[in-house]
Amino acid sequence: MTTEQRSDKERGPESEATVERSAAQPPTELPATDRAARRAVTVFPVLVIVAGLIGLFWPGEFKGWSTSTPYLLGVVMFTMGLTLTPPDFATIRRRPWAVLVGLVAHFVIMPGLGWAVAHLLGLSPQLAAGVILVGCAPSGTASNVVTFLARGDVALSVSVATVSTLVAPFATPALVRLLAGEYVHVAAGAMMTDILKTVLVPVLAGLLVRWLCGRWLGRVLKLLPWLSALVVGVIVLIVISGSAGVIKSAAGVVLLAVVLHNGLGLLLGYGAGKATRLGRPASRSLAFEVGMQNSGLAASLATAHFSPVAALPAAIFSVWHNVSGAMAAAWMSRARGSGRDGLPGEPRKDGLPQGLPRDEDGLPQGADSQS
């Protein structure tokens, strides 16, 4: 019996499902749902830019739309719930240390960077609160697809994004109050209630629908990435139209703040994975789970609890983090040595066989580790 056959026998059906989702072993061809998500992520920045320009040049047409932002965000989170499956949660049980590292890195690095960038650039109170709020939001909904494109650990990415979303109703208000309280009044209790209503409840509802009606959702799932992209574009349009008068004077410094915040988040997220010896695929996942934020949630909360001006960093972040994430993924997937995490059947430079289940360091189980 070969090593691969022994590994197949040992890991059982549940582990097989989890391994199949791992980016250490991506499929030669993307499934239809993943292909749709990839196209949506590619088109998303263009869609959001167009929406932002419409809001900027015709702001009067969208007066009064801000009250619909929480409901639009609920639609996005409901679609996230629809995409979750049992293997996504199996990784939490199988690799609690890796998920914990990702969760802690996310809610330490990005909030801290938001506070530091706001101080460094001397942002106004509303803009500073907006940047910090972006940093305190859970992981972005596009991080899983970008992780796949980067040949990262998709199972870990999905697990960290899911847990950070479930923890957000409690972590986000507390962190915003701690870090942004010096700039603006933060009603942490009201913010927690809003996150529960617009994030947790829709995600759980999506999970329930997937559990009850999963067999009939095949074609619908292909449309979900496009629906999410379209709805986030409408949220950006509303945010930009509400702060159109401030954008011309503040857009430059806000863009600089967003680029610094996102870029350092990607770098330090990757560093967190390497420092805790999680391996290259997992480190790539943490780069995107830390650096990419749920900017739709941040925009909704900023509009509801602060002002349209405070939502401007989230609107710009929603465009930029998809652009930077796609560029980083392209670089990682082509970087020297990426064959170690390559597609099944690709030649490996380290001489180890392809197609084996990987351990938490990204190395095949049953194979000797190589430095």
C-alpha positions as CSV (number, residue, x, y, z in Angstrom):
1,M,0.0,0.0,0.0
2,T,1.4,3.4,-1.0
3,T,1.9,6.3,1.4
4,E,-1.0,8.2,-0.4
5,Q,-3.3,5.2,-0.1
6,R,-2.5,4.8,3.6
7,S,-3.2,8.5,4.2
8,D,-6.5,8.3,2.4
9,K,-7.6,5.4,4.6
10,E,-6.5,7.1,7.8
11,R,-8.1,10.5,7.2
12,G,-11.7,9.4,6.6
13,P,-14.5,11.2,4.7
14,E,-14.7,14.3,6.9
15,S,-11.0,15.0,6.6
16,E,-11.1,14.4,2.9
17,A,-13.8,17.1,2.6
18,T,-11.6,19.5,4.6
19,V,-8.4,18.7,2.7
20,E,-10.2,19.2,-0.6
21,R,-10.9,22.8,0.4
22,S,-7.3,23.5,1.4
23,A,-5.3,25.7,-0.9
24,A,-2.3,23.5,-0.3
25,Q,-4.0,21.2,-2.7
26,P,-6.1,23.5,-5.1
27,P,-8.0,21.9,-7.9
28,T,-6.7,22.0,-11.4
29,E,-9.9,23.7,-12.5
30,L,-12.1,26.0,-10.3
31,P,-15.6,24.7,-9.5
32,A,-18.3,26.8,-11.1
33,T,-19.1,28.7,-7.8
34,D,-15.4,29.5,-7.3
35,R,-15.0,30.7,-10.9
36,A,-18.0,33.0,-10.4
37,A,-16.4,34.3,-7.2
38,R,-13.1,34.9,-8.9
39,R,-14.7,36.9,-11.7
40,A,-16.8,38.9,-9.2
41,V,-13.7,39.8,-7.2
42,T,-11.9,40.8,-10.4
43,V,-14.8,43.1,-11.5
44,F,-15.7,44.3,-8.1
45,P,-13.2,47.2,-7.9
46,V,-14.4,48.6,-11.2
47,L,-18.0,48.2,-10.0
48,V,-17.3,50.1,-6.8
49,I,-15.4,52.8,-8.5
50,V,-18.3,53.4,-10.9
51,A,-20.7,53.5,-8.0
52,G,-18.5,55.9,-6.1
53,L,-18.3,58.3,-9.1
54,I,-22.1,58.2,-9.5
55,G,-22.5,59.1,-5.8
56,L,-19.8,61.8,-6.1
57,F,-21.2,63.6,-9.1
58,W,-24.9,63.1,-8.4
59,P,-25.2,63.1,-4.6
60,G,-28.6,64.8,-4.5
61,E,-30.2,61.8,-6.2
62,F,-29.5,59.5,-3.2
63,K,-30.6,61.6,-0.3
64,G,-32.3,59.5,2.3
65,W,-30.8,56.3,1.1
66,S,-28.5,56.0,4.2
67,T,-31.3,54.4,6.2
68,S,-31.2,51.4,3.9
69,T,-27.5,50.7,4.5
70,P,-28.0,48.2,7.4
71,Y,-30.5,46.2,5.4
72,L,-28.2,46.1,2.4
73,L,-25.4,44.8,4.7
74,G,-27.8,42.2,6.0
75,V,-28.2,40.9,2.4
76,V,-24.4,40.6,2.1
77,M,-24.0,38.7,5.3
78,F,-27.0,36.4,4.5
79,T,-25.2,35.4,1.3
80,M,-22.1,34.7,3.3
81,G,-24.1,32.4,5.5
82,L,-25.4,30.6,2.4
83,T,-21.9,29.7,1.3
84,L,-20.8,28.1,4.6
85,T,-20.7,24.3,4.8
86,P,-19.8,21.8,7.6
87,P,-16.1,21.4,6.4
88,D,-15.7,25.1,7.0
89,F,-16.3,24.5,10.7
90,A,-14.3,21.2,10.8
91,T,-11.1,23.2,10.5
92,I,-11.9,25.0,13.7
93,R,-12.0,21.7,15.6
94,R,-9.0,20.2,13.8
95,R,-6.7,23.2,13.9
96,P,-7.8,25.4,16.8
97,W,-4.3,26.9,17.3
98,A,-4.1,28.1,13.7
99,V,-7.6,29.6,13.9
100,L,-6.8,31.3,17.2
101,V,-3.6,32.8,15.8
102,G,-5.5,34.2,12.9
103,L,-8.3,35.6,15.1
104,V,-5.9,37.3,17.6
105,A,-3.8,38.6,14.8
106,H,-6.8,40.1,13.1
107,F,-8.3,41.9,16.1
108,V,-4.9,43.1,17.4
109,I,-3.0,44.1,14.2
110,M,-5.7,46.0,12.3
111,P,-7.2,47.9,15.2
112,G,-3.7,48.9,16.4
113,L,-2.7,49.9,12.9
114,G,-5.8,52.0,12.4
115,W,-5.1,53.9,15.6
116,A,-1.4,54.4,14.7
117,V,-2.2,55.6,11.1
118,A,-4.8,58.0,12.4
119,H,-2.3,59.5,14.8
120,L,0.6,59.5,12.3
121,L,-1.4,61.4,9.7
122,G,-3.2,63.7,12.2
123,L,-6.6,62.9,10.8
124,S,-9.7,64.8,11.9
125,P,-11.8,63.1,14.6
126,Q,-14.4,61.8,12.2
127,L,-11.9,60.4,9.7
128,A,-9.8,59.0,12.5
129,A,-12.8,57.2,14.0
130,G,-13.6,55.9,10.5
131,V,-10.1,54.5,10.0
132,I,-10.1,52.8,13.4
133,L,-13.6,51.4,12.8
134,V,-12.4,49.8,9.5
135,G,-9.5,48.2,11.5
136,C,-11.9,46.8,14.1
137,A,-14.3,45.2,11.6
138,P,-14.1,41.4,10.9
139,S,-12.4,39.8,7.9
140,G,-13.5,40.8,4.4
141,T,-15.9,38.6,2.5
142,A,-13.5,38.4,-0.5
143,S,-10.5,37.2,1.5
144,N,-11.4,33.5,0.9
145,V,-11.3,33.9,-2.9
146,V,-8.1,35.9,-2.8
147,T,-6.5,33.3,-0.6
148,F,-7.4,30.6,-3.2
149,L,-5.8,32.7,-5.9
150,A,-2.6,33.1,-3.8
151,R,-2.5,29.3,-3.2
152,G,-3.0,29.8,0.4
153,D,-4.8,27.6,3.0
154,V,-8.4,28.2,2.0
155,A,-9.9,26.0,4.8
156,L,-8.1,28.1,7.4
157,S,-9.1,31.4,5.6
158,V,-12.8,30.4,5.7
159,S,-12.6,29.4,9.3
160,V,-10.9,32.6,10.5
161,A,-13.3,34.8,8.5
162,T,-16.3,32.9,9.9
163,V,-15.1,33.1,13.5
164,S,-14.1,36.8,13.2
165,T,-17.6,37.5,11.9
166,L,-19.3,35.6,14.8
167,V,-17.0,37.3,17.4
168,A,-17.5,40.8,15.8
169,P,-20.7,41.8,17.7
170,F,-18.6,41.7,20.9
171,A,-15.1,42.5,19.8
172,T,-15.7,45.4,17.4
173,P,-17.7,47.7,19.7
174,A,-15.2,47.2,22.6
175,L,-12.2,47.9,20.4
176,V,-13.8,50.9,18.8
177,R,-14.7,52.4,22.1
178,L,-11.1,51.7,23.4
179,L,-9.3,53.2,20.4
180,A,-11.7,55.8,19.0
181,G,-13.2,57.0,22.2
182,E,-10.7,59.9,22.3
183,Y,-12.0,61.2,19.0
184,V,-15.8,60.6,19.1
185,H,-18.5,59.4,21.5
186,V,-18.9,55.6,21.0
187,A,-22.1,54.0,22.1
188,A,-20.7,50.4,22.4
189,G,-24.0,48.9,23.4
190,A,-26.0,50.3,20.5
191,M,-23.2,49.3,18.1
192,M,-23.2,45.7,19.4
193,T,-27.0,45.5,18.9
194,D,-26.6,46.8,15.3
195,I,-23.9,44.2,14.5
196,L,-26.0,41.4,16.0
197,K,-29.0,42.5,13.8
198,T,-27.0,43.2,10.6
199,V,-24.3,40.5,10.8
200,L,-24.9,37.6,13.2
201,V,-28.6,37.1,12.5
202,P,-28.3,37.2,8.7
203,V,-25.3,34.8,8.8
204,L,-27.1,32.3,11.0
205,A,-30.2,32.6,8.8
206,G,-28.1,31.9,5.7
207,L,-26.6,28.8,7.5
208,L,-30.1,27.6,8.3
209,V,-31.3,28.0,4.8
210,R,-28.2,26.2,3.4
211,W,-28.8,23.3,5.9
212,L,-32.5,22.9,5.1
213,C,-32.4,23.7,1.3
214,G,-28.8,23.1,0.3
215,R,-29.6,20.6,-2.4
216,W,-31.7,23.1,-4.3
217,L,-29.3,26.0,-4.1
218,G,-26.7,24.9,-6.7
219,R,-27.5,27.5,-9.3
220,V,-28.2,30.2,-6.8
221,L,-24.7,29.9,-5.2
222,K,-23.1,30.9,-8.5
223,L,-24.9,34.2,-8.4
224,L,-24.1,35.1,-4.7
225,P,-20.6,36.7,-5.4
226,W,-22.2,39.0,-7.9
227,L,-25.1,39.8,-5.6
228,S,-22.6,40.7,-2.8
229,A,-20.5,42.8,-5.1
230,L,-23.5,44.7,-6.4
231,V,-24.9,45.4,-2.9
232,V,-21.6,46.5,-1.6
233,G,-21.3,48.8,-4.6
234,V,-24.7,50.4,-3.6
235,I,-23.4,50.8,-0.1
236,V,-20.4,52.7,-1.4
237,L,-22.6,54.8,-3.6
238,I,-24.6,55.8,-0.6
239,V,-21.5,56.6,1.5
240,I,-19.9,58.7,-1.2
241,S,-23.0,60.6,-1.9
242,G,-23.4,61.5,1.8
243,S,-19.8,62.8,2.0
244,A,-19.4,64.3,-1.5
245,G,-18.6,67.7,-0.1
246,V,-15.7,66.5,1.9
247,I,-14.1,64.2,-0.5
248,K,-12.3,66.7,-2.7
249,S,-10.4,68.1,0.3
250,A,-9.9,64.8,2.2
251,A,-9.6,62.1,-0.4
252,G,-5.8,62.3,-0.7
253,V,-5.1,61.8,3.0
254,V,-7.8,59.2,3.3
255,L,-6.4,57.2,0.4
256,L,-2.9,57.4,2.0
257,A,-4.3,56.2,5.3
258,V,-6.1,53.3,3.6
259,V,-3.0,52.2,1.6
260,L,-0.8,52.3,4.8
261,H,-3.5,50.5,6.8
262,N,-4.1,47.7,4.3
263,G,-0.5,47.3,3.2
264,L,0.9,47.0,6.7
265,G,-2.0,44.6,7.6
266,L,-1.1,42.3,4.7
267,L,2.6,42.3,5.7
268,L,2.1,41.8,9.4
269,G,-0.6,39.2,8.9
270,Y,1.8,37.1,6.8
271,G,4.5,37.7,9.5
272,A,2.2,36.5,12.2
273,G,1.8,33.2,10.4
274,K,5.5,32.8,9.9
275,A,6.3,33.8,13.5
276,T,4.0,31.1,14.8
277,R,5.4,28.5,12.4
278,L,2.2,27.8,10.6
279,G,3.8,27.3,7.3
280,R,3.6,29.2,4.0
281,P,0.1,28.4,2.9
282,A,-1.4,29.3,6.3
283,S,0.8,32.5,6.4
284,R,-0.6,33.5,3.0
285,S,-4.1,33.0,4.4
286,L,-3.4,35.1,7.5
287,A,-2.1,37.9,5.3
288,F,-5.5,38.3,3.7
289,E,-7.6,37.5,6.8
290,V,-5.7,40.3,8.6
291,G,-5.3,42.9,5.8
292,M,-8.8,42.6,4.2
293,Q,-11.7,43.9,6.2
294,N,-15.5,43.9,6.0
295,S,-15.6,47.4,4.8
296,G,-19.3,47.2,4.1
297,L,-20.0,46.7,7.8
298,A,-17.6,49.5,8.7
299,A,-19.3,51.9,6.3
300,S,-22.7,50.9,7.7
301,L,-21.7,51.4,11.3
302,A,-19.9,54.7,10.6
303,T,-22.9,56.1,8.9
304,A,-25.3,55.0,11.7
305,H,-23.1,55.9,14.7
306,F,-20.8,58.7,13.5
307,S,-21.3,60.5,10.2
308,P,-21.1,60.0,6.5
309,V,-17.6,61.5,6.6
310,A,-16.5,58.8,9.0
311,A,-17.7,56.2,6.5
312,L,-15.4,57.6,3.8
313,P,-12.3,55.5,4.8
314,A,-14.5,52.3,4.6
315,A,-15.7,53.3,1.1
316,I,-12.2,53.8,-0.2
317,F,-10.9,50.7,1.6
318,S,-13.6,48.6,-0.1
319,V,-12.0,49.4,-3.5
320,W,-8.3,49.4,-2.5
321,H,-8.2,46.1,-0.5
322,N,-9.6,44.2,-3.4
323,V,-7.0,45.7,-5.8
324,S,-4.1,45.2,-3.4
325,G,-5.3,41.7,-2.5
326,A,-5.5,40.7,-6.1
327,M,-2.0,42.0,-6.8
328,A,-0.6,40.3,-3.7
329,A,-2.3,37.0,-4.7
330,A,-0.8,37.2,-8.2
331,W,2.7,37.8,-6.8
332,M,2.4,35.0,-4.2
333,S,1.1,32.5,-6.7
334,R,4.1,33.2,-9.0
335,A,6.7,33.7,-6.4
336,R,9.8,31.6,-6.4
337,G,9.2,28.4,-4.5
338,S,5.4,28.5,-4.8
339,G,5.7,25.1,-6.5
340,R,5.9,23.7,-3.0
341,D,2.3,24.6,-2.6
342,G,1.5,23.9,-6.3
343,L,-1.3,22.2,-8.1
344,P,-1.6,18.4,-8.1
345,G,0.7,16.9,-10.7
346,E,3.0,19.9,-10.8
347,P,6.7,19.0,-10.3
348,R,7.9,19.8,-6.8
349,K,11.4,21.3,-6.2
350,D,11.7,19.6,-2.7
351,G,11.1,16.1,-4.2
352,L,8.1,15.3,-2.0
353,P,5.0,13.7,-3.7
354,Q,1.9,15.7,-4.6
355,G,-1.6,14.9,-3.4
356,L,-0.9,14.1,0.2
357,P,-2.9,15.5,3.1
358,R,-1.0,18.4,4.7
359,D,-0.2,19.0,8.4
360,E,-0.6,22.4,10.1
361,D,2.8,23.5,8.7
362,G,1.7,22.9,5.2
363,L,3.9,19.7,4.8
364,P,2.6,16.4,3.6
365,Q,1.6,14.0,6.5
366,G,3.9,11.1,6.7
367,A,6.8,12.8,4.9
368,D,9.9,14.0,6.6
369,S,10.1,17.8,7.1
370,Q,12.7,19.6,5.1
371,S,14.2,23.0,6.0
